[in-house]
Each structure stands twice: as structure tokens, then as C-alpha cells.
Amino acid sequence: MYDQFVSDFKALLPEFPSEPDLDLGFAIKHIRLRMGLTQEELARDARMNLSALKTLENGYAKSTTISNLEALSHVLRVPLRDILLEAREWFPGNFFVLKLGEPSAAGTRKRKRSEEIWFKRKSLAYNGFRVDLSSPPLRVPAHFCLAILEIAPGKEVPRLRLRYPNQVVGFVERGTLKIVYGPNQEMNLFGNQGFALRGDKTHHFINLDKDNPLRLVLAFHLTPSKTLTADSGSRKGQAGVSVGRAIRRIRELYSDSKERLLSFAELSYLTGLEEKGLQYLESTTQADQVVYWNKVEKITQALKIPFTRFLDFAEGKDEGSFSLATAHDRALIDYRHYLGVRIKSTVFPSTGNTFHMSEMYIEPRGGIRRVTWKRTDDARIAVYIEDGELRVEVGKNRKVNLQQGESVYFDGSLGYIFTNPGSRPCKLFIATHPPIIF
């Protein structure tokens, strides 16, 4: 059903591009205007055909030669790489804004397009629940999905499942949530509690409150991060608890390819055990074979796999993984005296998490330093305003003022600034991939 959310959201935004695109012309135009040059002056000094420059800036041409770019960068006095980086700012997937009103840029011709490109927030309605996506409807590996679910009293979101063993991270903002996970696990969560689970196991979200709606925030990936191949199953004569089966399962889970298992050389590197010893462990499938449990212990510790989960693998009971974060597990960073910001995580900060999700509080104007944050890991960041006002500036050109119920999704490597232009604190929900490790 996760795939259905994104597909249905894409249908609501048919004008959204289906794949990433660099707008070189728009970047060149803005740099030229900052330099105070006319198209005629830039074309002349770069020894470029004027009509070719106009076609590029108007968006009718998507590319030009390296020699032209080098000549333009020389005249504009910026490195060629800065032109390309600025061009990335104009792709809607790198600065995706959802507002509650109607976008003023709708229907604008390409050559007259506005700098303030945004889309109207539209909810997806299903039987008993609604979904608001705050991320662009793209199926590319770098992007993740941030969804806000409103589940009606006593209703449920049934049969959720990802195609791959990717992590799903969630946070209950308000209400009482029951999660049915796999065939044997059930958990009850309350407001201000977070969780992380492996999404390839079928799970259900149920609102236990018969009178009030439940509000739940989810972050997930649709593209594979680790590939889970079919279970090899039990072979004739195999022991009920088979260490060999568990080792093979680990090699499947930690492989980054559908075509092959993780090699013994790679597993040796990860665990510090010799390849021959690992090969022997995978061959121990019979009840009368000797098992070196001290080596098993080293494997589970090196890969940070709970020993009980290793036993699940050995018994052929790979039922996924589930972790819960209570209010006491939520880490807090208080930057109020330095930056005017507080960050409170929604799940336990861990290197095993695929996402970071937090509630962030920003002091009103005058209470926060104007500072540019910049991720060096090509992170994507989603921000949803829960209360107050927020101004977000990304890169050199993109900026937007957001109110309660509005959101922005952007590429954190472009650099960004958060400021609160209002008179009261701003509360926002922020999710990133890769995660921030506290």
C-alpha cells in the first residue's frame, strides 16, 4: 500500500516532472542578473550565439557544450561547478513546497515561469483514513517519503508492506495506536512515542480510540536499500535450529545485490572471523554437527544483531524487527542560547536507523542566529509546520514562507537557513535521510 500512496499522489500532481532535471538556463539567467549583465553583453563576451543563449535561458534547450559553459563561467566570474549546483536548485524535487492555497504559478509559460514554484497540498482519502505526503512523488533512490496519516476513530490502515526490507520509522503525535506486526507481534503506542520496524513484513495500524482520530507520521523508502531474497527454507534432514540457515540468511540480508549473496570474504571483513570458519558455520545444518557458539556470538555483536533474532533466523522464523521509543528515549539537543533552536528526536538516535525524525522548536525573530546549515552527505530533508511561521532558504535562490499545515522538501547539500519571522515560537516536524546521529 505504500506504493499506492505515492502513485495516487503522483496522479494528483500530473504536472510534476517524472525524473530529475537540471535547469542550466535558469541558473545562468539568475547569475547573469546578479552580475548586472544583459543577454547581449553575456553572449558577446562569451562569444556565444545570442539566439542560443536566449533558447537556453528560456528553457527550450536543456544542454549546451562544455566550451560554452566554460566561456559563460569565465564571463560570469563563477566556477563552472557553481553553475551546475545552482541549476539543481530549480528542479522541483530539490525544493518541493506544498501550501494550502492555490499556486500563483499554475499555467505560467516556461519562459515566464515564477521563481516561487509551489504546489497545493492535497490529501489522499481512503476507507477510514487520510494521507498527506510532504515529499515529491519520485521513485529515485535518493528520495524518501514522509507521510502524515489521520486515522478515524476505531478505524485501521490494513495490510501495509514494503517490497524490500527497508526500515519504516513512525511517530504517534496524538491518539492510541495498535500495531499488528507479522503473525505474532502486537504493540500499543500512545502520543509522543516513536517506533521503527522492518517494512517487508505485513503490518496494520489501528486506532484504538473509538471517539478521537489518531495522527501518525511515517518515513519510508520505496527503492531497495538492502535486498531480501526468498527464504531458502528447510532442507530434508536439517536441524530444527540450523546455524547454517541463519548464516545464509544474514548473507542474504546484508547483500546489496539480487544476483548474489554477501561473500564470505565480505562477511569476514565485517566480523573479523576467518572465511573458512564462516563457511563451516554455514555448512552446519545437521543436528549431529558441532556448532562454535562463540563465533556466533562474535557475528551477532559485530553486525549488531540481537542474539534472539539470530535464533529466529536459525529456526526459520524471520519475522522482521520492531523497536519502540518512549518519551524517555527521545534525545534532546538544546541550542536555545546559541542558535535559538531545540531539537527533540522522535525515535531513539541510533546508527541502525535509516531516518532521523524530530520535533524542532525555533524561537521567534531576534531569538535565533542567522546561520546556514549544510549537509555533506547529500541528505534529503522534509519539514512540516505544526504551529507558527517558518522561512526556509535553500541554496542561493530558493526561499519560501510557510504557515501551519504547509511543508517543504529539499536537498540539504545545497545549504539551508531556517528563520522564524513570527512573534511566537515555531514548532515543526523534520525528517532526514541519511539520519542525523546525536
Secondary structure, DSSP 4 states (H G I P E B T S, - for coil): -HHHHHHHHHHH-TTS-SS----HHHHHHHHHHHHT--HHHHHHHTT--HHHHHHHHTTS-----HHHHHHHHHHHTS-HHHHHHHHHTTSGGGEEEEESS--TTTT--GGG--S---EE---EEETTEEEEE-S-S---TT--EEEEEEEPTT-EEEEE--SS--EEEEEEEESEEEEEETTTEEEEEETTEEEEEETTS-EEEEE--SSS-EEEEEEE-SS-SS--PPP--PPTT--SS-HHHHHHHHHHHT-S-SS-PPPHHHHHHHH---HHHHHHHHH--STTS---HHHHHHHHHHTT--HHHHHHHHTT-----EEEE-GGG--EEEETTTTSEEEEESS---TT-S-EEEEEEEPPTTSS----B--SS--EEEEEEEES-EEEEETTTEEEEE-TT-EEEEEGGG-EEEE--SSS-EEEEEEEESPPP-
